């Protein structure tokens, strides 16, 4: 009985981890939610830090395309800021 429960939990964990991996790809620009997937930092925190003054040490640079309200973050900048590579 215990073994069955553990196997079900392991299957569910594998499913969750695999689904999260598929959200992250090698695009040049990523959304705040994708930054959250990479760093573990809440996407709202990422968005709030992008609104800080550029001189602030926690500022995260963002880009908006074509007048859209959605912010994008350059993957290489995020990797450098959070020392992911």
C-alpha positions in Angstrom: 0.0 0.0 0.0 2.8 2.5 0.9 4.7 1.6 -2.3 1.6 2.4 -4.4 1.2 5.8 -2.8 4.9 6.7 -3.2 4.7 5.7 -6.9 1.7 7.8 -7.5 3.3 10.8 -5.7 6.5 10.3 -7.8 4.5 10.2 -11.0 2.7 13.4 -10.1 6.0 15.1 -9.3 7.5 14.0 -12.5 4.5 15.3 -14.4 4.7 18.7 -12.7 8.4 19.0 -13.2 8.2 18.0 -16.9 5.3 20.5 -17.5 7.3 23.3 -16.0 10.3 22.5 -18.2 8.2 22.8 -21.3 7.3 26.4 -20.3 11.0 27.4 -20.5 12.6 27.5 -23.9 15.5 29.3 -25.6 13.7 32.5 -26.7 15.7 35.7 -26.6 13.0 37.5 -24.7 11.0 36.0 -21.9 8.0 37.0 -19.8 7.9 37.6 -16.0 6.4 34.2 -15.5 9.2 32.6 -17.4 11.7 34.5 -15.3 9.9 33.1 -12.3 10.4 29.6 -13.7 14.1 30.2 -14.2 14.9 32.0 -10.9 12.1 31.1 -8.4 11.5 34.8 -7.9 7.8 35.6 -7.9 6.7 37.1 -11.3 5.1 40.1 -9.6 8.3 40.9 -7.8 10.1 40.7 -11.2 7.6 43.2 -12.7 7.9 45.5 -9.6 11.7 45.5 -9.9 11.4 46.5 -13.5 9.6 49.6 -12.4 12.4 50.8 -10.1 14.8 53.5 -11.0 17.7 52.4 -13.2 20.2 53.3 -10.5 18.5 51.1 -7.9 20.5 47.9 -7.2 17.5 45.6 -7.6 16.4 47.1 -10.9 15.7 44.5 -13.7 15.6 46.0 -17.2 12.6 45.2 -19.4 11.4 45.8 -22.9 8.0 46.5 -24.3 7.2 45.9 -27.9 4.8 47.9 -30.1 3.0 49.8 -27.4 2.0 46.5 -25.7 1.5 46.6 -21.9 3.3 43.3 -21.5 6.9 43.5 -20.4 9.6 41.2 -21.7 13.0 40.5 -20.3 16.1 39.6 -22.2 17.2 36.1 -21.3 20.9 36.8 -21.2 20.4 39.8 -18.9 18.3 37.7 -16.5 20.9 34.9 -16.6 23.7 37.5 -15.8 21.7 39.2 -13.0 20.8 36.0 -11.3 24.1 34.2 -12.1 22.3 31.3 -13.8 25.2 30.4 -16.1 
